Amino acid sequence: MVDGDPEGWLTLWDPGGIQMPPGAPVRDYDMLAEEERWDPGNFTAMEIDPMEIVILGDTVYSRGTCWFGYPTGEGGQGHFEGKFTTILKRQDDGSWKIHRDIFNANTQ
């Protein structure tokens, strides 16, 4: 998400982008645009810590850890702790956008 802005978050994605979240079907760009879970009210905090970034021509991959806080029923606080691999693709204008994204939870 970009500053709690779901539309801003979507601008980070390549139009051919695909996300592979845990326990859910693959989401293409159109599905990501319709996804309501990226509403700013669904998260209380987010931390993404890239541990490795490798540039290979017009492709970059990054891997690291992630943590998401979210509200639960009755005012509680839950969290998701995991790891990710993200592949970015250089766009015609020279910018980088997310082309593939996969993440999963650490066993707790």
N, C-alpha and C positions, 0 to 999 in steps of 0.2 A: 504494500500500500504506500502511496505517496502522501505524506502528511494527513493521513486519515481520509484520503480521497479515493474512492473506488474507481472513478473515471481516470484519475491520474495514474493509479496502479495499472490500469489496462494499457495506457500509453507506453508502458515499459515492455510490452509484448510484441513480438513479430506477428504479423497477420497469419502466419503458418504455425504459430506457437502451439505447443501441446504441454499440458500439465498432467502428471501422474501422481495424484495424492494417495495416501494410504487408505486402504479399505473402501475405495470408490473407483468408479469407472474413469477412464482417460477423458480429459476435457480438452476440446479444441478451442480455438480463439473465440468462436461464436458462443460456445457454452460458458467460457470465462466471462464474457460480456454480460451474460444473463445471471451469473452466479450472485446470489444475495448474501452469501456468507461473508463476503468482503466488505459488507457494510461496516463503517467505522464503529458502530455500537456493538459489534460482535467481538471486539478485542479490547482488552484493557492495556496491553503492552505487547511489544514484539521486539525480539533481538535476533539479528542474523550476523553470524560471525564467520566470514570466509577464512578458511585455513590454508587454502591453496587456490591459486589462480594461474592458469596456463593459457597463453595466447598461441594459437596455431593458425596463422594466416587470417582468414575472415571468420574464424570461429574461436571462441573463448570458452573454457569450462572452469567452473569454480565448484569447490566442495567445502563443506564446513558444517557448523552446528546451527540449530535454530531453537528458539523458545517463543511460545505464544501464550499470553495470559488471556483468559476469557471469563466473562461472568457466568455463573451457574444459577440455577433456580434459588430463590429465597436469599439473594444477596451474597451467595458464596463466590469463591474464586477458584477456577480450575486452571490447568496449564497443560501444554503440549511441549515436550522436550524431544528433540530429534536431530536428524542430520539430513543434508540435502546435496544434490548435485544439480547444477544449473548450467546449461549450454546457451551461450549468447551468439548471435549471428550479426555480422556487420551489415548495416543497411546501405542502400544506394547513396544516402546523404552522409555516410561515414559514421553515423551513430550506431550504438550497440543495443540490440533488443533481445529479450528472452525468447529462445527458440524451443528449448526443452527444459522442463523442470520436474524433478522427482524428489520427494522427501518422505521420510518415514519416522516413526516414533522409536525412541530408545525403550528397551524393556525396563519396566519399573517394578 
